[in-house]
């Protein structure tokens, strides 16, 4: 099951864990530096494609699929959160 990032209330605003924490939750923390080097953050996460991940240094097809599934789960969680 993919890790889902859930915003949490800090008392003043909603906060979202950092991308590196999200990747670590997926068991793919080794890609945190690749995401940082390529300026990948939550604002563009849902735009990523398999090819983008491969170009960014995620060579393993399995790891790319895990990331894409987690992004899809994140998009679903965000949509239900906003309703």
DRENDO-761721 format. One record per residue: x, y, z of N, C-alpha, C, CB in turn; residue number from 1. Coordinates in nm, 2 decimals. Glycine has a CB too. Example, Ala and Ser with C-alpha at 12.3 -4.5 7.8 and 13.67 -1.06 7.14 Angstrom:
// residues 2
> 1.32 -0.57 0.78 1.23 -0.45 0.78 1.32 -0.33 0.78 1.13 -0.45 0.90 1;
> 1.28 -0.22 0.71 1.37 -0.11 0.71 1.29 0.00 0.79 1.41 -0.06 0.57 2;
END
This chain:
// residues 83
> 0.08 -0.12 0.00 0.00 0.00 0.00 0.09 0.12 0.00 -0.10 0.00 0.12 1;
> 0.06 0.22 -0.08 0.14 0.34 -0.10 0.12 0.43 0.02 0.10 0.41 -0.23 2;
> 0.22 0.50 0.06 0.21 0.60 0.17 0.14 0.72 0.11 0.35 0.64 0.22 3;
> 0.05 0.77 0.19 -0.03 0.89 0.15 0.01 1.00 0.24 -0.18 0.86 0.16 4;
> 0.04 1.12 0.18 0.08 1.24 0.26 -0.05 1.30 0.30 0.17 1.33 0.18 5;
> -0.06 1.33 0.43 -0.18 1.39 0.48 -0.14 1.52 0.54 -0.26 1.30 0.58 6;
> -0.21 1.63 0.50 -0.18 1.76 0.56 -0.22 1.75 0.71 -0.26 1.87 0.49 7;
> -0.15 1.82 0.80 -0.19 1.82 0.94 -0.19 1.96 0.99 -0.09 1.73 1.02 8;
> -0.28 1.98 1.09 -0.30 2.11 1.15 -0.19 2.14 1.25 -0.44 2.12 1.21 9;
> -0.12 2.25 1.24 -0.02 2.29 1.33 -0.07 2.38 1.44 0.09 2.36 1.25 10;
> -0.20 2.41 1.43 -0.26 2.51 1.52 -0.28 2.64 1.46 -0.17 2.52 1.65 11;
> -0.21 2.67 1.35 -0.22 2.79 1.28 -0.25 2.77 1.13 -0.10 2.88 1.30 12;
> -0.20 2.67 1.08 -0.21 2.64 0.94 -0.19 2.49 0.91 -0.11 2.72 0.85 13;
> -0.23 2.45 0.79 -0.20 2.31 0.75 -0.06 2.30 0.70 -0.30 2.27 0.64 14;
> 0.01 2.20 0.74 0.14 2.17 0.69 0.15 2.04 0.62 0.24 2.18 0.81 15;
> 0.24 2.03 0.53 0.26 1.90 0.45 0.40 1.86 0.47 0.22 1.92 0.30 16;
> 0.42 1.73 0.50 0.56 1.68 0.52 0.64 1.71 0.39 0.56 1.53 0.55 17;
> 0.77 1.72 0.41 0.86 1.75 0.30 0.87 1.63 0.20 1.00 1.78 0.35 18;
> 0.90 1.66 0.08 0.91 1.55 -0.02 1.00 1.44 0.02 0.96 1.61 -0.16 19;
> 1.11 1.48 0.08 1.21 1.37 0.13 1.14 1.28 0.23 1.33 1.43 0.19 20;
> 1.06 1.33 0.32 0.99 1.25 0.41 0.88 1.16 0.34 0.91 1.33 0.52 21;
> 0.82 1.21 0.24 0.72 1.14 0.16 0.79 1.02 0.09 0.65 1.23 0.06 22;
> 0.91 1.05 0.03 0.98 0.94 -0.04 1.03 0.84 0.06 1.10 1.00 -0.11 23;
> 1.08 0.88 0.18 1.12 0.79 0.28 1.01 0.70 0.32 1.18 0.86 0.40 24;
> 0.89 0.76 0.33 0.77 0.68 0.37 0.73 0.57 0.27 0.65 0.77 0.39 25;
> 0.78 0.60 0.14 0.75 0.50 0.04 0.87 0.39 0.03 0.74 0.57 -0.10 26;
> 0.97 0.41 0.12 1.09 0.33 0.11 1.18 0.36 0.00 1.04 0.18 0.10 27;
> 1.17 0.49 -0.05 1.25 0.53 -0.17 1.32 0.66 -0.13 1.15 0.55 -0.29 28;
> 1.37 0.67 -0.01 1.44 0.79 0.03 1.56 0.82 -0.04 1.47 0.78 0.18 29;
> 1.62 0.72 -0.11 1.74 0.74 -0.18 1.72 0.84 -0.30 1.80 0.61 -0.24 30;
> 1.60 0.87 -0.34 1.57 0.96 -0.45 1.55 1.10 -0.40 1.45 0.91 -0.53 31;
> 1.56 1.13 -0.27 1.53 1.26 -0.22 1.62 1.37 -0.29 1.55 1.27 -0.07 32;
> 1.75 1.33 -0.30 1.85 1.43 -0.36 1.82 1.45 -0.50 1.99 1.38 -0.34 33;
> 1.77 1.35 -0.57 1.74 1.36 -0.72 1.62 1.46 -0.73 1.70 1.23 -0.78 34;
> 1.52 1.44 -0.64 1.40 1.53 -0.65 1.45 1.68 -0.62 1.29 1.49 -0.55 35;
> 1.54 1.69 -0.52 1.58 1.83 -0.49 1.66 1.89 -0.60 1.67 1.82 -0.36 36;
> 1.75 1.81 -0.66 1.83 1.86 -0.77 1.75 1.90 -0.89 1.93 1.75 -0.82 37;
> 1.63 1.84 -0.91 1.54 1.87 -1.02 1.43 1.96 -0.98 1.49 1.74 -1.08 38;
> 1.44 2.02 -0.86 1.33 2.12 -0.81 1.19 2.06 -0.81 1.34 2.24 -0.89 39;
> 1.18 1.93 -0.78 1.05 1.87 -0.78 0.99 1.89 -0.64 1.06 1.71 -0.81 40;
> 0.88 1.95 -0.63 0.80 1.97 -0.51 0.66 1.94 -0.53 0.82 2.12 -0.46 41;
> 0.57 1.96 -0.43 0.43 1.92 -0.44 0.36 2.00 -0.55 0.37 1.95 -0.31 42;
> 0.40 2.11 -0.59 0.33 2.19 -0.69 0.34 2.12 -0.83 0.39 2.33 -0.70 43;
> 0.44 2.04 -0.85 0.45 1.98 -0.98 0.44 1.83 -0.97 0.58 2.02 -1.05 44;
> 0.43 1.77 -0.85 0.44 1.63 -0.84 0.33 1.56 -0.93 0.41 1.60 -0.69 45;
> 0.21 1.61 -0.93 0.11 1.54 -1.01 0.13 1.55 -1.16 -0.03 1.59 -0.97 46;
> 0.22 1.64 -1.20 0.25 1.65 -1.35 0.36 1.55 -1.39 0.30 1.79 -1.38 47;
> 0.43 1.48 -1.30 0.54 1.40 -1.34 0.49 1.27 -1.41 0.61 1.35 -1.21 48;
> 0.57 1.24 -1.51 0.54 1.12 -1.59 0.66 1.02 -1.56 0.53 1.15 -1.74 49;
> 0.64 0.90 -1.62 0.74 0.79 -1.61 0.87 0.84 -1.67 0.69 0.66 -1.68 50;
> 0.86 0.91 -1.78 0.98 0.96 -1.85 1.05 1.07 -1.76 0.94 1.02 -1.98 51;
> 0.97 1.16 -1.70 1.03 1.26 -1.61 1.11 1.20 -1.50 0.92 1.35 -1.55 52;
> 1.05 1.09 -1.44 1.12 1.03 -1.33 1.25 0.96 -1.38 1.03 0.92 -1.26 53;
> 1.24 0.90 -1.49 1.36 0.83 -1.55 1.47 0.94 -1.58 1.32 0.76 -1.68 54;
> 1.43 1.05 -1.64 1.53 1.16 -1.66 1.58 1.22 -1.54 1.46 1.27 -1.75 55;
> 1.51 1.21 -1.43 1.55 1.27 -1.30 1.64 1.17 -1.22 1.43 1.30 -1.22 56;
> 1.66 1.05 -1.28 1.75 0.96 -1.21 1.69 0.84 -1.14 1.84 1.03 -1.12 57;
> 1.56 0.83 -1.16 1.49 0.71 -1.10 1.50 0.60 -1.21 1.34 0.74 -1.05 58;
> 1.61 0.52 -1.20 1.63 0.42 -1.31 1.54 0.30 -1.30 1.78 0.38 -1.31 59;
> 1.51 0.26 -1.19 1.43 0.14 -1.17 1.28 0.16 -1.21 1.44 0.09 -1.02 60;
> 1.24 0.07 -1.30 1.10 0.08 -1.34 1.00 0.06 -1.23 1.07 -0.02 -1.45 61;
> 1.04 -0.04 -1.14 0.95 -0.06 -1.02 0.94 0.06 -0.93 1.01 -0.18 -0.95 62;
> 1.05 0.13 -0.91 1.05 0.24 -0.83 0.97 0.36 -0.89 1.19 0.29 -0.79 63;
> 0.98 0.37 -1.02 0.90 0.48 -1.09 0.76 0.44 -1.07 0.94 0.48 -1.24 64;
> 0.72 0.32 -1.09 0.58 0.28 -1.08 0.53 0.31 -0.93 0.56 0.13 -1.11 65;
> 0.61 0.27 -0.83 0.57 0.30 -0.70 0.54 0.45 -0.67 0.68 0.25 -0.60 66;
> 0.63 0.53 -0.73 0.62 0.67 -0.71 0.49 0.72 -0.78 0.74 0.75 -0.76 67;
> 0.47 0.68 -0.90 0.35 0.72 -0.98 0.22 0.68 -0.91 0.36 0.67 -1.12 68;
> 0.22 0.56 -0.85 0.10 0.51 -0.78 0.08 0.60 -0.65 0.12 0.36 -0.74 69;
> 0.19 0.63 -0.58 0.18 0.71 -0.46 0.13 0.85 -0.50 0.31 0.72 -0.39 70;
> 0.17 0.90 -0.61 0.12 1.03 -0.66 -0.02 1.03 -0.69 0.20 1.08 -0.79 71;
> -0.07 0.92 -0.75 -0.21 0.91 -0.78 -0.29 0.90 -0.65 -0.24 0.78 -0.86 72;
> -0.24 0.83 -0.55 -0.31 0.82 -0.42 -0.31 0.95 -0.35 -0.24 0.72 -0.33 73;
> -0.20 1.03 -0.36 -0.19 1.16 -0.31 -0.30 1.25 -0.37 -0.05 1.22 -0.32 74;
> -0.31 1.25 -0.50 -0.41 1.33 -0.57 -0.55 1.29 -0.53 -0.40 1.31 -0.72 75;
> -0.58 1.17 -0.50 -0.71 1.13 -0.45 -0.73 1.18 -0.31 -0.72 0.98 -0.46 76;
> -0.63 1.17 -0.23 -0.64 1.21 -0.09 -0.66 1.36 -0.09 -0.52 1.18 -0.01 77;
> -0.59 1.44 -0.17 -0.61 1.58 -0.18 -0.75 1.62 -0.22 -0.50 1.64 -0.27 78;
> -0.80 1.55 -0.32 -0.93 1.58 -0.37 -1.04 1.56 -0.27 -0.97 1.49 -0.50 79;
> -1.03 1.45 -0.19 -1.13 1.42 -0.09 -1.11 1.51 0.03 -1.12 1.28 -0.04 80;
> -0.99 1.56 0.05 -0.96 1.65 0.16 -1.02 1.79 0.14 -0.81 1.67 0.18 81;
> -1.03 1.83 0.01 -1.08 1.96 -0.03 -1.23 1.97 -0.04 -1.02 2.00 -0.16 82;
> -1.29 1.85 -0.04 -1.44 1.85 -0.05 -1.51 1.88 0.08 -1.49 1.71 -0.09 83;
END
